[in-house]
Amino acid sequence: MLALSLQLGATAKAVAFVMAGRSLSDVLQDGSVVKPDLRAGVQALSFAVLRNWGMARALRELLAPREPMPPVDALLCTALALLVSEPDSGASYTDFTLVNQAVDAAKAHSKTRTSSSFINATLRRFLREREALMQQVLQNEEAQYNHPQWWIDQLRREQPHKWQAILAANQMKPSLSLRVNLAKTTLVAFTELLAEQAVALQGAESTLAQTKLDKGCGLVLQDAPPVPSLPHYAEGWFSVQDVAAQGAANQLLSDEFLLALVARAKQGHKIRVLDACAAPGGKTTHLIERLLQAFAHAGMPVLSGEDWGKHFEVIALEVDAKRAKRIHENLSRLKQRATVKIVDAVNVANWWDGVPFDAVLLDAPCTASGIVRRHPDVRWLRRESDADAMGQLQLLMLQSLWAALRLHGRLLYATCSVFEAEGAVVKQRFLQVQSNAKALDSHGLWLPSSQHDGFYDALFEKTPA
Ligand SMILES: C[S@@+](CC[C@H](N)C(=O)[O-])C[C@H]1O[C@@H](n2cnc3c(N)ncnc32)[C@H](O)[C@@H]1O
């Protein structure tokens, strides 16, 4: 096993980069910051540190009011965050080992003994006075909730009764959720296969009921076994997808709307579905699964290569070429087809052939404030003005894509944010300016919980003007 001191040194460096504005996934992939052999350990430690950074920073301010040099500060805060983190965060060392290893990491970093002695003295004082110090810092909301103060204030304004539950859910470890491919198997059959492998589900019944899906296909696992070890992964019997995110394709291509689309296809129209912000393709493949299922059910199965494109076409847009590769990988595992275009969805004239779409999914870029469990760096990377700026971009995207939707077609706008500026506000503004848009029932805001991420969706139908 690699020495903890090496991992602590690299974690402190990685977290310092996050605080300077780089995303953790980007930093972890950067070999000049984190060596590949340290990556897995540093990722686990960084997650725990970022989830406890508010508390760690407040403790450091109390213990050492004069800010130490940045590398020393980062290492000290890293060690403090791990000392206060929940025992289930992967730690397999005692507090004293952690302190000794942090001191070793400081020695490795600097030739003089000043920093290591300072870290040693500060951390040992923390261990001695822990209770009193913790009492004192809990007066500070950033320390108590481990989110920036502006984030806490904004949530409190928008969700006066639920803000604390949202912040608490953001501190949880995310669950592993699967979307069963109902074009290949049934929910019951797949659940039985999981049971044979002794894979336990978290309140499966309530998950399905909660999601209000037409046909629930979401399962939340109790643990996180390696995904490829689960039944028929290579054959595409399931995909990894959060349960709230699964609501997007289920609501856009609801059973009722699919019946209308199949009827239209029977009249000789090819059904056209657009996924405007598609990478890595989680929702593109779900849209295709629902189409396959509906056509098969109507006795118009799409099985062979030639039949693809006979009844429907799915177009997936993505502005980022690197991310677009992931769409191809996902399509290939599931043996599905879609037309993938690397374009900016807003410039409709650049990619649209003028043939209107029956259904459009806009899973828009956002602050990701709903997926803080999975990306604990997000809260420290965002700024207060970001949600408004993203909301304006989302409205622009919504208006641009609206032109490509046919009369009586449907568009689902979605974000993985819990802030109103990237949800209800965009919906309201859009309805104000778009006289031929009618809001249909949809789930709306999904607050993050132990079972799913935070998410927002709004469904529109194009009506005569
Ligand atoms: C929320 S993610 C989409 C997740 C995806 N729908 C899924 O379920 O797997 C948003 C995606 O939109 C892409 N994007 C951002 N701006 C875009 C634009 N103007 N045109 C097309 N794609 C864009 C981002 O690169 C990102 O991959």
The ligand as an SDF file (V2000), in Angstrom:
LIG
                    3D

 27 29  0  0  0  0  0  0  0  0999 V2000
  -26.0450   18.1340  -18.4460 C   0  0  0  0  0  0  0  0  0  0  0  0
  -24.8990   17.6180  -19.6410 S   0  0  0  0  0  0  0  0  0  0  0  0
  -25.8300   16.4700  -20.5760 C   0  0  0  0  0  0  0  0  0  0  0  0
  -25.9540   15.1000  -19.9990 C   0  0  0  0  0  0  0  0  0  0  0  0
  -26.6130   14.1130  -20.9470 C   0  0  0  0  0  0  0  0  0  0  0  0
  -27.8900   14.5980  -21.4280 N   0  0  0  0  0  0  0  0  0  0  0  0
  -26.8240   12.7430  -20.3280 C   0  0  0  0  0  0  0  0  0  0  0  0
  -27.8820   12.4740  -19.7730 O   0  0  0  0  0  0  0  0  0  0  0  0
  -25.9030   11.9220  -20.3880 O   0  0  0  0  0  0  0  0  0  0  0  0
  -24.8560   18.9810  -20.7180 C   0  0  0  0  0  0  0  0  0  0  0  0
  -24.0280   18.7450  -21.9640 C   0  0  0  0  0  0  0  0  0  0  0  0
  -24.2930   19.8290  -22.8670 O   0  0  0  0  0  0  0  0  0  0  0  0
  -23.1080   20.1510  -23.5480 C   0  0  0  0  0  0  0  0  0  0  0  0
  -23.3060   21.5210  -24.0810 N   0  0  0  0  0  0  0  0  0  0  0  0
  -23.1340   22.6970  -23.4260 C   0  0  0  0  0  0  0  0  0  0  0  0
  -23.4430   23.7300  -24.2240 N   0  0  0  0  0  0  0  0  0  0  0  0
  -23.8360   23.1930  -25.4080 C   0  0  0  0  0  0  0  0  0  0  0  0
  -24.2580   23.7470  -26.6390 C   0  0  0  0  0  0  0  0  0  0  0  0
  -24.3490   25.0660  -26.8020 N   0  0  0  0  0  0  0  0  0  0  0  0
  -24.5750   22.9140  -27.6530 N   0  0  0  0  0  0  0  0  0  0  0  0
  -24.4850   21.5640  -27.4800 C   0  0  0  0  0  0  0  0  0  0  0  0
  -24.0720   20.9810  -26.3270 N   0  0  0  0  0  0  0  0  0  0  0  0
  -23.7650   21.7850  -25.3090 C   0  0  0  0  0  0  0  0  0  0  0  0
  -22.0480   19.9970  -22.4960 C   0  0  0  0  0  0  0  0  0  0  0  0
  -20.7670   19.8190  -23.0810 O   0  0  0  0  0  0  0  0  0  0  0  0
  -22.5330   18.7540  -21.7590 C   0  0  0  0  0  0  0  0  0  0  0  0
  -21.9750   17.5980  -22.3070 O   0  0  0  0  0  0  0  0  0  0  0  0
  1  2  1  0
  2  3  1  0
  2 10  1  0
  3  4  1  0
  4  5  1  0
  5  6  1  0
  5  7  1  0
  7  8  2  0
  7  9  1  0
 10 11  1  0
 11 12  1  0
 11 26  1  0
 12 13  1  0
 13 14  1  0
 13 24  1  0
 14 15  1  0
 14 23  1  0
 15 16  2  0
 16 17  1  0
 17 18  1  0
 17 23  2  0
 18 19  1  0
 18 20  2  0
 20 21  1  0
 21 22  2  0
 22 23  1  0
 24 25  1  0
 24 26  1  0
 26 27  1  0
M  CHG  2   2   1   9  -1
M  END
$$$$
